[in-house]
Every structure is written in structure tokens, then in C-alpha cells.
Amino acid sequence: MKKIFFLLFLFVAQLTMAENAKAILDKASARFKAAGDVKIGFQLTTSGNTTTGYINVAEKKFFCDMGGFCVWFDGTTMWHYVKATEEVNVSTPSARNVERMNPYFFLSMYKNGYTCKMGKSTKIYYEVIMSGNSKTAFTSVTVRLSRKDYSPLYTKTVTKKTTMEINVNSFLPDQKFEASNFRFNPKEFPQAEVIDLR
């Protein structure tokens, strides 16, 4: 009998944790939408390498600049620019590939295919861990959201091949980006070879 009560307690506790995690992500998603266009400065670490950059986000569009590597996405078409090779690859990515390029898509993707639970939260942030299935872009996603305003502070995305950590340095809401900000402009990169993969 005690074992049954214990198992029931664990089930209820896990259900409550999942509900709390989802409620926090719901608030973070609402906060992100209310922020309008945002500019996020970050430090990215993957495969032992660290770089800094920023990402401009307007709904499903984004532009990410990491110095020698830039990505534009206008909602349909994606451009990858690599400074070292002066190449630009143009593609029409799948939703899954878009998620992999923009880690802030977790603010909407958690509703599809991910199981959410609370991590090790602190007085400064909530930590939520999302576990994916075979159809999701990531095996797991860990996010830390400010207790003050639910803005993102940290994300860790894991696939079968890579782990990527992002520490947020700045979060600037209410920006006003032109549509051209999310499209590659060949006039700004006259030496770049454009490779159309569509």
C-alpha cells in the first residue's frame, strides 16, 4: 500500500512539475511576443570554441551575426555567409532546420514533441528542461529564464552530434527592423560567391 501511495505521489509530483514548466514557458513566450522586434547579444560555445554575436528576431524572421558567419532568414529563404570562403549558400530550409539555426524558437516549439520539466532553478532564474522525441530538432533543450521578466538568460541545445550553449549578454526589446534586415544583400558582399541550393 505504501508503495502505491509513493508511486502516486511521484506521478502527481512529475505532473505538477510539467505543468509548472509549461506555465513558465507560456509566460516567456508571451513576454517574447510582447517585446516586438528584439536584439539579443550572446556568447556561444560549441565543440570547445567560443564566439560572440547577436541575433535580431522579428516573429519568424531573424538575422544572426557571429563575425565570420552570418545567417539571414526572411521566413522562407535562408542565406548562410562564411567570410573565410566568401561563399553564400541559399536554401529553403525545413521547419526543423530553422529551429536548429535559431535557438529562440524554443519559445514556440516546446508545444510540439517536447516533454517539459523543471530543472535546478535559483533566485535569479527558472530552469526548464525540454526532452525531444525522434521527430524534434533537438534531443534536449535547457533554458534559463529571468524570474524578473521571463527574458532568456541561457540556452543549451543538444543533438546527437552537437551541444551548443548560449549565454545572453543583452536583451533589447521594442526594436524596429526593416524587412531588408532579414535578406542577404549582394551589394554589401561583392566578393561573395552565391551558391543557390534551392
C-alpha positions as CSV (number, residue, x, y, z in Angstrom):
1,M,0.0,0.0,0.0
2,K,2.8,2.4,0.9
3,K,4.5,1.6,-2.5
4,I,1.2,2.5,-4.3
5,F,0.9,5.9,-2.4
6,F,4.6,6.6,-3.1
7,L,4.2,5.9,-6.9
8,L,1.1,8.0,-6.9
9,F,2.9,10.8,-5.2
10,L,5.8,10.6,-7.8
11,F,3.3,10.7,-10.6
12,V,1.5,13.8,-9.2
13,A,4.8,15.5,-8.5
14,Q,6.0,14.9,-12.1
15,L,2.7,16.1,-13.5
16,T,2.9,19.3,-11.3
17,M,6.5,19.9,-12.4
18,A,5.5,19.5,-16.1
19,E,2.6,21.9,-15.6
20,N,4.8,24.5,-13.9
21,A,7.5,24.2,-16.6
22,K,4.9,24.7,-19.3
23,A,3.4,27.7,-17.5
24,I,6.8,29.3,-17.3
25,L,7.4,28.7,-21.0
26,D,4.0,30.1,-21.7
27,K,4.9,33.3,-19.8
28,A,8.3,33.5,-21.5
29,S,6.6,33.1,-25.0
30,A,4.1,35.8,-24.2
31,R,6.9,38.1,-23.0
32,F,8.8,37.5,-26.1
33,K,5.8,38.3,-28.4
34,A,5.0,41.4,-26.4
35,A,8.6,42.6,-26.8
36,G,8.2,43.1,-30.5
37,D,11.4,43.0,-32.6
38,V,14.3,42.1,-30.3
39,K,18.1,42.2,-30.5
40,I,19.9,39.7,-28.3
41,G,23.6,39.8,-27.7
42,F,25.2,36.4,-26.8
43,Q,28.2,34.3,-26.3
44,L,28.1,30.9,-28.0
45,T,30.1,27.8,-27.1
46,T,30.2,24.7,-29.2
47,S,32.8,22.0,-29.7
48,G,35.1,23.8,-27.3
49,N,35.0,27.0,-29.3
50,T,33.5,30.2,-28.0
51,T,32.4,33.2,-30.1
52,T,30.3,36.3,-29.5
53,G,27.5,37.7,-31.7
54,Y,24.0,38.9,-31.8
55,I,20.6,37.9,-33.3
56,N,17.8,40.2,-34.5
57,V,14.4,38.5,-34.3
58,A,11.1,39.6,-35.7
59,E,8.4,36.9,-35.3
60,K,9.7,34.0,-37.5
61,K,12.4,36.1,-39.2
62,F,15.9,36.5,-37.9
63,F,19.4,37.7,-38.7
64,C,22.4,36.3,-36.8
65,D,25.9,37.8,-36.9
66,M,28.8,36.0,-35.4
67,G,31.6,37.9,-37.1
68,G,32.9,35.4,-39.7
69,F,29.5,33.7,-40.1
70,C,26.1,35.3,-40.8
71,V,22.6,33.9,-41.3
72,W,19.6,35.7,-42.8
73,F,16.1,34.2,-42.7
74,D,13.1,36.1,-44.1
75,G,10.5,33.5,-43.2
76,T,11.0,31.4,-46.4
77,T,14.6,31.7,-47.7
78,M,17.8,31.3,-45.7
79,W,21.2,32.6,-46.6
80,H,24.5,31.4,-44.9
81,Y,27.5,33.6,-45.4
82,V,31.0,32.4,-44.5
83,K,33.6,35.1,-44.5
84,A,36.6,32.7,-44.7
85,T,35.5,31.2,-48.0
86,E,33.4,34.2,-49.3
87,E,30.5,31.9,-50.0
88,V,26.8,32.3,-49.5
89,N,24.6,29.3,-49.6
90,V,20.9,30.0,-50.4
91,S,18.3,27.4,-49.3
92,T,14.6,26.9,-48.4
93,P,15.0,25.2,-45.0
94,S,12.6,22.9,-43.3
95,A,11.0,24.0,-40.1
96,R,13.4,21.6,-38.3
97,N,16.4,23.2,-39.8
98,V,15.1,26.7,-38.9
99,E,14.8,25.6,-35.3
100,R,18.4,24.4,-35.3
101,M,19.6,27.8,-36.6
102,N,17.5,29.9,-34.2
103,P,17.6,28.6,-30.6
104,Y,15.0,31.1,-29.6
105,F,12.4,29.1,-31.5
106,F,12.1,27.1,-28.2
107,L,9.6,29.8,-27.2
108,S,7.1,28.2,-29.6
109,M,8.4,24.7,-30.4
110,Y,8.0,23.4,-26.8
111,K,4.4,22.7,-27.6
112,N,5.2,20.2,-30.2
113,G,7.0,17.0,-29.4
114,Y,8.8,18.0,-26.3
115,T,8.3,16.9,-22.7
116,C,8.9,19.7,-20.2
117,K,10.1,19.6,-16.6
118,M,11.6,21.9,-14.1
119,G,15.4,21.9,-13.7
120,K,17.6,23.5,-10.9
121,S,16.1,26.9,-10.6
122,T,17.7,29.7,-8.5
123,K,16.6,33.0,-7.0
124,I,17.7,34.6,-10.3
125,Y,16.2,32.3,-12.9
126,Y,13.8,29.4,-13.7
127,E,15.4,26.5,-15.4
128,V,13.3,24.4,-17.7
129,I,14.4,21.2,-19.4
130,M,12.7,20.0,-22.6
131,S,13.3,16.5,-23.9
132,G,12.6,15.9,-27.5
133,N,11.5,12.8,-29.5
134,S,12.8,11.3,-32.7
135,K,11.0,14.0,-34.8
136,T,12.2,17.1,-33.0
137,A,15.2,19.2,-34.0
138,F,16.9,18.7,-30.6
139,T,17.4,15.7,-28.2
140,S,17.1,18.2,-25.3
141,V,16.9,21.9,-24.7
142,T,17.7,23.5,-21.3
143,V,16.6,27.1,-20.9
144,R,17.1,29.6,-18.0
145,L,14.6,32.5,-17.9
146,S,14.8,35.5,-15.7
147,R,12.5,35.4,-12.7
148,K,12.1,39.2,-13.1
149,D,10.7,39.3,-16.6
150,Y,11.0,35.8,-18.2
151,S,13.6,37.0,-20.7
152,P,16.1,34.4,-21.8
153,L,19.4,34.2,-19.9
154,Y,20.9,30.9,-21.2
155,T,20.1,28.0,-23.5
156,K,21.7,24.7,-24.1
157,T,20.7,22.7,-27.1
158,V,21.7,19.1,-27.7
159,T,21.5,17.0,-30.8
160,K,23.0,13.5,-31.5
161,K,26.1,15.3,-32.9
162,T,26.5,18.6,-31.1
163,T,26.0,20.6,-27.9
164,M,25.6,24.3,-28.1
165,E,25.5,26.7,-25.1
166,I,24.4,30.3,-25.4
167,N,24.8,32.9,-22.6
168,V,22.8,36.0,-23.2
169,N,24.7,39.3,-22.6
170,S,21.9,41.7,-23.6
171,F,18.2,41.6,-24.4
172,L,16.8,44.7,-26.2
173,P,13.1,44.7,-26.9
174,D,11.0,47.1,-29.0
175,Q,13.4,47.3,-31.9
176,K,12.2,48.3,-35.4
177,F,13.8,46.2,-38.1
178,E,13.2,46.7,-41.8
179,A,12.3,43.6,-43.8
180,S,15.6,44.0,-45.7
181,N,17.4,43.3,-42.4
182,F,16.4,39.6,-42.9
183,R,17.6,39.2,-46.5
184,F,21.1,38.9,-47.9
185,N,22.1,42.0,-49.9
186,P,24.8,41.0,-52.5
187,K,25.8,44.7,-52.9
188,E,27.2,44.6,-49.3
189,F,29.3,41.4,-50.2
190,P,30.5,42.0,-53.7
191,Q,33.3,39.3,-53.4
192,A,30.9,36.6,-52.2
193,E,30.0,33.6,-54.5
194,V,26.3,32.9,-54.2
195,I,25.5,29.1,-54.3
196,D,21.8,28.5,-54.8
197,L,20.8,25.2,-53.2
198,R,17.1,25.5,-53.7
